[in-house]
């Protein structure tokens, strides 16, 4: 049988739905019954085996890490770990359920969590070499107006999303308004988003580090409920990232270096704005869709069988 978590989730979800339907239609579960249905237990066991194999295959790196391309490095100490582009891709697609997309420069995770833990969050790392981004507009941007432009942009983009079969996105507002550190040449902000009719909003937290030739893009992949923790640890992540000699913002030479076509406002809005000020594209990475399904299936099993199942939630083995 396939080790794909998606197939396992489909099996588990199907069993959970059937089990719930049986209860709600009046089919009684025998008092004291301790044995889950065979297909549910088999799916749970497959998921546990996949989890163990997946976690064991990840190559965690701590301390000082050189990022691919040589433009920057990380100093993570022992409180955080780094996963390579290949491992990061596997976490994002195989574990967290994102569609395959372009390669990142890797991801940062807090040391106390496995990527399969429900509480885990991660930070994707990318680099865009569009040139030197001037910060001259940092103190003059009307972020309230920029937010309105971005909200209008998501409305426009939703037309294309819905035509493609995806649920619409609503930009609720700033979860943390943009702030620029002129001394470190680093910028951070966070957006609160709603997908479709979801009752739980999504957090989109961003850090940008400006360099001589481009920008390092660090994006937290987390839930809104994790905002307080991320606010506490944002400084750790920001200070861990530094450009290497030859790539530093202070080394910009206007006689030979390219200047980006956007400033700080463009970074916050998504870099490319049409003439009306609307956001062209909102690219997002999500977290652990299949884990949510697994936990839901586990909750059904616990309800039906008195909590006797020995199937743990992901990340607890």
C-alpha positions in Angstrom: 0.0 0.0 0.0 1.2 3.5 -0.8 3.1 5.5 2.0 1.6 8.7 0.7 0.1 10.7 3.6 -2.6 12.0 1.3 -3.9 8.4 0.6 -3.7 7.7 4.3 -5.7 10.8 5.1 -8.3 10.0 2.5 -8.7 6.5 4.1 -8.8 7.9 7.6 -11.2 10.7 6.7 -13.5 8.3 4.9 -13.7 6.0 8.0 -14.3 8.9 10.3 -17.2 10.2 8.2 -18.8 6.7 8.1 -18.3 6.4 11.8 -19.9 9.7 12.5 -22.8 9.0 10.1 -23.4 5.7 12.0 -23.7 7.5 15.3 -25.8 10.3 14.1 -28.2 8.0 12.3 -28.9 6.1 15.6 -26.6 3.1 15.1 -25.5 2.3 18.7 -21.9 1.5 19.5 -21.8 -1.5 21.9 -21.1 -0.5 25.4 -17.5 -1.0 26.4 -16.3 -1.7 22.8 -12.6 -1.1 22.6 -11.5 -2.2 19.1 -11.7 0.5 16.4 -12.7 -0.6 12.9 -9.9 -2.4 11.1 -9.6 0.1 8.3 -9.3 3.0 10.8 -6.7 1.3 12.8 -4.8 0.3 9.7 -4.8 3.8 8.4 -3.6 5.1 11.8 -0.8 2.6 11.9 0.3 3.5 8.4 0.3 7.2 9.4 2.5 6.4 12.5 4.9 4.5 10.3 5.1 7.3 7.7 5.6 9.9 10.5 8.5 8.0 12.0 10.2 7.5 8.6 9.6 11.1 7.6 11.0 12.6 10.8 14.0 10.3 10.7 14.9 11.4 7.2 15.2 15.1 7.9 18.8 16.5 8.2 18.6 19.2 10.9 21.4 21.8 11.1 22.1 24.1 14.0 24.7 26.8 14.7 26.1 28.8 11.7 24.6 27.8 8.3 25.6 29.1 4.9 22.6 29.6 2.7 22.7 28.3 -0.9 24.1 30.9 -3.3 26.6 32.3 -0.8 24.9 35.7 -0.3 23.9 35.2 3.3 24.2 33.0 6.4 22.2 32.0 9.5 23.4 32.0 13.1 20.8 29.8 14.8 22.5 28.6 17.9 20.8 25.6 19.4 17.4 27.1 19.7 16.5 26.7 16.1 17.4 24.4 13.2 17.6 24.7 9.5 16.4 22.3 6.8 17.8 22.3 3.3 15.8 23.2 0.2 15.1 19.6 -0.5 13.9 18.8 3.0 12.0 22.1 3.2 10.1 21.1 0.0 9.2 17.8 1.5 7.8 19.4 4.6 5.8 21.9 2.7 4.3 19.4 0.2 4.3 16.0 1.8 3.7 17.0 5.4 1.9 20.4 5.2 -0.1 19.8 2.1 1.1 22.6 -0.2 1.1 22.2 -4.0 4.6 21.8 -5.5 6.1 25.2 -6.2 9.5 26.8 -6.7 12.4 25.9 -4.6 13.1 27.9 -1.4 16.6 28.4 0.2 15.4 26.2 3.0 13.4 26.7 6.3 14.0 27.6 9.9 12.2 25.8 12.7 12.2 26.1 16.6 14.3 23.4 18.1 11.6 22.1 20.4 9.2 21.1 17.6 9.2 18.5 14.8 7.6 19.7 11.6 4.8 17.2 12.3 4.0 18.6 15.7 0.6 20.4 15.8 2.3 23.3 17.5 5.1 23.7 15.0 5.7 26.7 12.8 8.4 27.3 10.3 10.0 30.1 8.3 10.6 29.8 4.6 13.7 31.6 3.1 13.9 33.0 -0.4 16.1 35.5 -2.2 15.0 38.0 -4.9 17.8 39.7 -6.8 15.9 42.7 -8.2 18.6 45.1 -7.1 19.2 47.5 -4.2 15.9 48.5 -2.6 15.9 52.1 -1.5 14.5 52.8 2.0 13.9 56.5 1.5 10.1 56.0 1.5 10.1 54.1 4.8 8.9 57.0 7.0 6.4 58.4 4.5 4.2 55.4 3.7 0.5 55.5 4.6 0.1 51.9 5.7 -3.6 52.3 6.3 -4.1 53.3 2.7 -1.7 50.6 1.5 -3.8 48.1 3.3 -7.0 49.3 1.5 -5.2 48.9 -1.8 -4.1 45.4 -0.9 -7.6 44.5 0.2 -8.9 45.7 -3.2 -6.2 43.7 -4.9 -7.3 40.5 -3.2 -10.9 41.1 -4.4 -9.6 41.3 -8.0 -7.4 38.2 -7.6 -10.4 36.2 -6.1 -12.1 36.4 -9.5 -9.2 34.4 -11.0 -9.0 32.1 -7.9 -12.7 31.1 -8.1 -12.5 30.6 -11.8 -9.6 28.1 -11.1 -11.7 26.3 -8.5 -10.0 27.8 -5.4 -11.8 29.4 -2.5 -11.6 33.2 -2.2 -9.2 35.0 0.2 -10.2 38.0 2.4 -7.4 40.2 3.7 -8.9 41.0 7.2 -6.2 43.5 8.2 -2.8 43.9 9.8 -2.0 41.3 12.4 1.1 43.4 13.0 1.6 46.6 11.1 4.7 47.2 9.1 7.8 48.3 10.9 11.2 49.1 9.5 14.6 48.9 11.4 16.7 51.5 9.6 19.9 50.5 11.4 19.6 46.8 10.5 17.8 47.4 7.1 15.1 44.9 8.0 11.4 45.1 7.7 8.6 43.0 9.2 4.8 42.9 9.1 1.9 40.5 9.3 -1.5 40.0 7.6 -4.6 38.3 8.9 -6.4 36.3 6.2 -9.6 34.4 5.9 -10.0 31.6 3.4 -13.5 30.9 2.1 -15.9 30.5 5.0 -13.3 29.3 7.4 -13.9 30.2 11.0 -10.2 30.1 11.7 -8.1 32.9 10.1 -4.6 32.4 8.7 -1.5 34.3 9.8 0.9 35.6 7.0 3.9 37.0 8.9 6.8 38.4 6.8 10.4 39.6 7.4 12.5 41.3 4.7 16.3 41.8 5.0 17.7 44.3 2.5 21.0 43.6 0.8 23.2 45.2 -1.8 21.8 43.2 -4.7 18.4 42.0 -3.5 16.2 41.0 -0.6 16.0 38.0 1.6 12.4 37.0 2.1 11.5 35.2 5.3 7.9 34.1 5.7 6.4 32.4 8.8 4.1 29.5 8.1 1.8 29.5 11.1 -1.7 29.9 12.5 -3.3 33.0 13.9 -3.3 31.4 17.3 0.6 31.3 17.2 0.9 35.1 16.7 1.9 35.8 20.3 4.7 33.2 20.2 5.9 34.5 16.8 5.9 38.0 18.1 8.1 36.9 21.0 10.5 35.1 18.7 10.5 37.3 15.7 13.6 39.1 17.0 15.5 35.8 17.2 14.8 35.1 13.5 15.6 38.6 12.4 18.9 38.7 14.1 19.9 35.2 12.9 20.0 36.4 9.3 22.9 38.4 7.9 24.3 39.1 4.5 27.9 38.0 3.7 30.6 40.4 2.7 30.0 41.7 -0.8 26.2 41.5 -0.4 25.6 43.9 2.5 23.3 46.9 2.1 26.1 49.3 3.3 28.3 48.1 0.4 25.9 49.4 -2.3 27.8 51.2 -5.1 25.4 53.4 -7.2 27.9 53.5 -10.1 27.8 49.8 -10.7 24.9 48.3 -8.8 21.3 47.9 -10.0 18.5 49.7 -8.2 15.2 47.9 -7.7 12.1 49.4 -9.3 10.2 49.4 -5.9 10.8 50.6 -2.4 9.7 49.6 1.1 6.0 50.1 0.2 6.4 47.8 -2.8 7.9 45.1 -0.6 4.9 45.1 1.8 2.4 45.2 -1.0 4.0 42.4 -2.9 6.5 44.3 -5.1 4.4 44.7 -8.2 1.4 47.0 -8.3 -0.7 47.9 -11.3 -1.4 51.5 -12.0 -4.6 51.5 -9.9 -2.6 50.4 -6.9 -4.1 46.9 -6.8 -2.1 43.9 -5.7 -1.4 41.6 -8.6 -0.6 38.4 -6.8 -0.8 37.0 -3.3 1.3 33.8 -3.0 0.9 31.9 0.3 2.1 28.7 1.9 -0.2 26.8 4.3 0.3 24.6 7.2 -0.6 21.0 7.9 -4.0 20.4 6.2 -3.5 16.6 6.5 -2.6 16.8 10.2 -5.8 18.6 10.9 -7.7 15.8 9.2 -5.8 13.2 11.1 -6.5 14.9 14.4 -10.2 15.1 13.5 -10.1 11.4 12.7 -8.4 10.7 16.1 -11.1 12.7 17.9 -13.8 10.6 16.2 -12.1 7.4 17.3 -11.8 8.7 20.9 -15.4 9.6 21.0 -16.6 6.3 19.5 -14.3 4.0 21.5 -14.0 5.7 24.8 -10.5 7.0 24.3 -9.1 3.5 24.3 -7.3 3.8 20.9 -3.5 3.9 21.3 -3.2 6.1 18.2 -1.4 9.3 19.1 -1.6 12.6 17.2 1.2 13.4 14.9 4.5 14.4 16.6 3.7 12.6 19.9 5.5 9.3 19.2 
